[in-house]
Amino acid sequence: MLDDAFTYGGGVLGFAALGAWLWLAVRAVPTFEAFVRGFDDELHLGRPRDSGRTRLRHALRQAAVALTAVAALCLSIACAIPD
């Protein structure tokens, strides 16, 4: 019973971490408009970057790392428990 809880719990957390990493990867690729805007404003004279978005991305990155670590821990405990 405990083995199954760690196995399936680790699997679910692993899929949640995978989703978070995929979302971060998709958001890392800039759109064409953002790419052109970056070249137009090389001196950063335009509006400042949104710090709320940066904080959200940083928090999601921390959550993805934590989910990955917990999923690996759960799966390693599940493998260590004999059936």
C-alpha angles and dihedrals in degrees: 000000000000090000091055092048092054093042097050094034090053090047093051092047089047091055090047090051090047090053091050092049091048091050090051091049093050092048091049093066108083123224119246091253092053090048092053092043089055091056092045092053103040092147091052092236092145126082116318121257117273106256092195091064091047092051091048092051091048091050091049091048090053090048091050091051092047093048090050092051094047092046091051090048093050093047092047091051090049090053091048095053110086117234 
